[in-house]
Amino acid sequence: MRSWARSPAGLIVDQPGGTLWSFAFAATVIAAATAVAARPAGPMARAEAAVNA
């Protein structure tokens, strides 16, 4: 496999006992993405605030 094709989760799972850590890594990434997506920001939030004001 080429070095540019490796993901952090793939590098983690290749280690002994890495399967558990790869799921923990994935859960952390999903939690961070959820926190970012939950923030009301951007044009849709401004439009909704203007309509509800």
N, CA, C and O atoms as CSV, one atom per row, in Angstrom:
chain,resi,resn,atom,element,x,y,z
A,1,MET,N,N,0.847,-1.175,0.000
A,1,MET,CA,C,0.000,0.000,0.000
A,1,MET,C,C,0.892,1.238,0.000
A,1,MET,O,O,1.930,1.267,0.661
A,2,ARG,N,N,0.494,2.215,-0.716
A,2,ARG,CA,C,1.260,3.462,-0.769
A,2,ARG,C,C,1.090,4.253,0.519
A,2,ARG,O,O,0.055,4.171,1.180
A,3,SER,N,N,2.112,5.016,0.865
A,3,SER,CA,C,2.075,5.735,2.136
A,3,SER,C,C,0.984,6.791,2.166
A,3,SER,O,O,0.442,7.074,3.235
A,4,TRP,N,N,0.639,7.389,1.012
A,4,TRP,CA,C,-0.389,8.422,1.003
A,4,TRP,C,C,-1.785,7.837,1.135
A,4,TRP,O,O,-2.740,8.572,1.383
A,5,ALA,N,N,-1.917,6.537,0.976
A,5,ALA,CA,C,-3.232,5.904,1.050
A,5,ALA,C,C,-3.572,5.421,2.451
A,5,ALA,O,O,-4.668,4.907,2.673
A,6,ARG,N,N,-2.661,5.575,3.396
A,6,ARG,CA,C,-2.935,5.097,4.756
A,6,ARG,C,C,-3.715,6.139,5.551
A,6,ARG,O,O,-3.432,7.335,5.484
A,7,SER,N,N,-4.683,5.668,6.289
A,7,SER,CA,C,-5.445,6.557,7.163
A,7,SER,C,C,-4.982,6.348,8.600
A,7,SER,O,O,-4.383,5.319,8.911
A,8,PRO,N,N,-5.252,7.314,9.483
A,8,PRO,CA,C,-4.877,7.115,10.888
A,8,PRO,C,C,-5.534,5.867,11.485
A,8,PRO,O,O,-4.899,5.149,12.256
A,9,ALA,N,N,-6.793,5.603,11.138
A,9,ALA,CA,C,-7.464,4.417,11.674
A,9,ALA,C,C,-6.795,3.145,11.163
A,9,ALA,O,O,-6.678,2.169,11.905
A,10,GLY,N,N,-6.355,3.144,9.908
A,10,GLY,CA,C,-5.671,1.978,9.362
A,10,GLY,C,C,-4.345,1.733,10.046
A,10,GLY,O,O,-3.980,0.585,10.301
A,11,LEU,N,N,-3.624,2.793,10.346
A,11,LEU,CA,C,-2.353,2.642,11.061
A,11,LEU,C,C,-2.579,2.136,12.479
A,11,LEU,O,O,-1.772,1.362,12.995
A,12,ILE,N,N,-3.661,2.561,13.111
A,12,ILE,CA,C,-3.965,2.130,14.472
A,12,ILE,C,C,-4.339,0.653,14.491
A,12,ILE,O,O,-3.860,-0.098,15.340
A,13,VAL,N,N,-5.190,0.234,13.562
A,13,VAL,CA,C,-5.693,-1.133,13.581
A,13,VAL,C,C,-4.606,-2.143,13.218
A,13,VAL,O,O,-4.737,-3.324,13.540
A,14,ASP,N,N,-3.547,-1.708,12.561
A,14,ASP,CA,C,-2.446,-2.608,12.217
A,14,ASP,C,C,-1.589,-2.965,13.426
A,14,ASP,O,O,-0.746,-3.857,13.327
A,15,GLN,N,N,-1.772,-2.312,14.541
A,15,GLN,CA,C,-0.996,-2.578,15.749
A,15,GLN,C,C,-1.690,-3.657,16.577
A,15,GLN,O,O,-2.901,-3.840,16.457
A,16,PRO,N,N,-0.938,-4.374,17.416
A,16,PRO,CA,C,-1.576,-5.360,18.305
A,16,PRO,C,C,-2.578,-4.675,19.236
A,16,PRO,O,O,-2.242,-3.687,19.888
A,17,GLY,N,N,-3.773,-5.180,19.298
A,17,GLY,CA,C,-4.823,-4.580,20.123
A,17,GLY,C,C,-5.386,-3.307,19.535
A,17,GLY,O,O,-6.063,-2.546,20.225
A,18,GLY,N,N,-5.114,-3.070,18.280
A,18,GLY,CA,C,-5.506,-1.818,17.650
A,18,GLY,C,C,-6.960,-1.711,17.274
A,18,GLY,O,O,-7.456,-0.608,17.046
A,19,THR,N,N,-7.664,-2.834,17.203
A,19,THR,CA,C,-9.068,-2.778,16.808
A,19,THR,C,C,-9.884,-1.925,17.780
A,19,THR,O,O,-10.685,-1.092,17.358
A,20,LEU,N,N,-9.681,-2.132,19.056
A,20,LEU,CA,C,-10.387,-1.330,20.062
A,20,LEU,C,C,-10.056,0.143,19.906
A,20,LEU,O,O,-10.945,0.992,19.965
A,21,TRP,N,N,-8.765,0.452,19.704
A,21,TRP,CA,C,-8.350,1.845,19.581
A,21,TRP,C,C,-8.858,2.486,18.294
A,21,TRP,O,O,-9.111,3.690,18.258
A,22,SER,N,N,-9.007,1.696,17.246
A,22,SER,CA,C,-9.541,2.279,16.012
A,22,SER,C,C,-11.002,2.670,16.182
A,22,SER,O,O,-11.437,3.684,15.637
A,23,PHE,N,N,-11.766,1.877,16.931
A,23,PHE,CA,C,-13.159,2.256,17.204
A,23,PHE,C,C,-13.221,3.473,18.116
A,23,PHE,O,O,-14.094,4.325,17.951
A,24,ALA,N,N,-12.309,3.565,19.071
A,24,ALA,CA,C,-12.263,4.749,19.938
A,24,ALA,C,C,-11.904,5.988,19.124
A,24,ALA,O,O,-12.463,7.061,19.349
A,25,PHE,N,N,-10.976,5.846,18.182
A,25,PHE,CA,C,-10.605,6.951,17.299
A,25,PHE,C,C,-11.799,7.389,16.466
A,25,PHE,O,O,-12.071,8.583,16.348
A,26,ALA,N,N,-12.515,6.426,15.886
A,26,ALA,CA,C,-13.685,6.744,15.064
A,26,ALA,C,C,-14.763,7.440,15.895
A,26,ALA,O,O,-15.385,8.392,15.424
A,27,ALA,N,N,-14.987,6.980,17.115
A,27,ALA,CA,C,-15.986,7.615,17.977
A,27,ALA,C,C,-15.587,9.043,18.316
A,27,ALA,O,O,-16.443,9.925,18.386
A,28,THR,N,N,-14.309,9.280,18.525
A,28,THR,CA,C,-13.828,10.628,18.819
A,28,THR,C,C,-14.024,11.552,17.629
A,28,THR,O,O,-14.438,12.700,17.791
A,29,VAL,N,N,-13.729,11.054,16.431
A,29,VAL,CA,C,-13.914,11.863,15.226
A,29,VAL,C,C,-15.392,12.194,15.023
A,29,VAL,O,O,-15.732,13.325,14.674
A,30,ILE,N,N,-16.262,11.225,15.236
A,30,ILE,CA,C,-17.701,11.455,15.079
A,30,ILE,C,C,-18.205,12.448,16.128
A,30,ILE,O,O,-19.028,13.308,15.816
A,31,ALA,N,N,-17.722,12.341,17.362
A,31,ALA,CA,C,-18.131,13.279,18.413
A,31,ALA,C,C,-17.679,14.698,18.077
A,31,ALA,O,O,-18.425,15.653,18.295
A,32,ALA,N,N,-16.475,14.840,17.554
A,32,ALA,CA,C,-15.989,16.168,17.181
A,32,ALA,C,C,-16.796,16.735,16.017
A,32,ALA,O,O,-17.124,17.922,16.009
A,33,ALA,N,N,-17.115,15.902,15.045
A,33,ALA,CA,C,-17.912,16.362,13.907
A,33,ALA,C,C,-19.317,16.758,14.350
A,33,ALA,O,O,-19.880,17.725,13.837
A,34,THR,N,N,-19.879,16.025,15.287
A,34,THR,CA,C,-21.209,16.357,15.805
A,34,THR,C,C,-21.185,17.692,16.528
A,34,THR,O,O,-22.104,18.498,16.381
A,35,ALA,N,N,-20.139,17.929,17.308
A,35,ALA,CA,C,-20.034,19.202,18.025
A,35,ALA,C,C,-19.892,20.372,17.056
A,35,ALA,O,O,-20.469,21.436,17.281
A,36,VAL,N,N,-19.142,20.186,16.000
A,36,VAL,CA,C,-18.980,21.256,15.014
A,36,VAL,C,C,-20.285,21.486,14.259
A,36,VAL,O,O,-20.669,22.630,14.017
A,37,ALA,N,N,-20.962,20.412,13.886
A,37,ALA,CA,C,-22.204,20.541,13.123
A,37,ALA,C,C,-23.349,21.123,13.959
A,37,ALA,O,O,-24.274,21.719,13.406
A,38,ALA,N,N,-23.295,20.958,15.268
A,38,ALA,CA,C,-24.376,21.439,16.125
A,38,ALA,C,C,-24.324,22.942,16.362
A,38,ALA,O,O,-25.314,23.541,16.783
A,39,ARG,N,N,-23.178,23.549,16.094
A,39,ARG,CA,C,-23.063,25.000,16.297
A,39,ARG,C,C,-23.907,25.741,15.274
A,39,ARG,O,O,-23.778,25.499,14.074
A,40,PRO,N,N,-24.760,26.631,15.729
A,40,PRO,CA,C,-25.532,27.418,14.769
A,40,PRO,C,C,-24.652,28.510,14.154
A,40,PRO,O,O,-24.345,29.507,14.807
A,41,ALA,N,N,-24.260,28.320,12.931
A,41,ALA,CA,C,-23.410,29.296,12.260
A,41,ALA,C,C,-23.680,29.224,10.767
A,41,ALA,O,O,-24.251,28.253,10.270
A,42,GLY,N,N,-23.270,30.243,10.074
A,42,GLY,CA,C,-23.395,30.237,8.627
A,42,GLY,C,C,-24.654,30.934,8.152
A,42,GLY,O,O,-25.418,31.465,8.957
A,43,PRO,N,N,-24.867,30.931,6.859
A,43,PRO,CA,C,-25.973,31.673,6.273
A,43,PRO,C,C,-27.356,31.140,6.665
A,43,PRO,O,O,-28.295,31.923,6.810
A,44,MET,N,N,-27.492,29.837,6.835
A,44,MET,CA,C,-28.804,29.294,7.210
A,44,MET,C,C,-29.206,29.749,8.611
A,44,MET,O,O,-30.364,30.097,8.841
A,45,ALA,N,N,-28.266,29.748,9.538
A,45,ALA,CA,C,-28.561,30.190,10.899
A,45,ALA,C,C,-28.909,31.673,10.921
A,45,ALA,O,O,-29.819,32.086,11.640
A,46,ARG,N,N,-28.193,32.477,10.139
A,46,ARG,CA,C,-28.501,33.917,10.085
A,46,ARG,C,C,-29.870,34.149,9.468
A,46,ARG,O,O,-30.615,35.014,9.929
A,47,ALA,N,N,-30.214,33.392,8.435
A,47,ALA,CA,C,-31.524,33.552,7.802
A,47,ALA,C,C,-32.642,33.148,8.757
A,47,ALA,O,O,-33.670,33.818,8.847
A,48,GLU,N,N,-32.428,32.048,9.465
A,48,GLU,CA,C,-33.448,31.608,10.408
A,48,GLU,C,C,-33.600,32.617,11.540
A,48,GLU,O,O,-34.719,32.874,11.984
A,49,ALA,N,N,-32.509,33.187,12.009
A,49,ALA,CA,C,-32.577,34.193,13.068
A,49,ALA,C,C,-33.313,35.437,12.583
A,49,ALA,O,O,-34.054,36.059,13.345
A,50,ALA,N,N,-33.110,35.800,11.320
A,50,ALA,CA,C,-33.776,36.980,10.784
A,50,ALA,C,C,-35.281,36.742,10.628
A,50,ALA,O,O,-36.078,37.656,10.836
A,51,VAL,N,N,-35.663,35.534,10.266
A,51,VAL,CA,C,-37.081,35.211,10.092
A,51,VAL,C,C,-37.774,35.146,11.440
A,51,VAL,O,O,-38.907,35.608,11.578
A,52,ASN,N,N,-37.110,34.582,12.428
A,52,ASN,CA,C,-37.727,34.413,13.747
A,52,ASN,C,C,-37.652,35.657,14.620
A,52,ASN,O,O,-38.234,35.673,15.705
A,53,ALA,N,N,-36.956,36.695,14.183
A,53,ALA,CA,C,-36.790,37.899,14.997
A,53,ALA,C,C,-38.019,38.781,14.932
A,53,ALA,O,O,-38.053,39.840,15.559
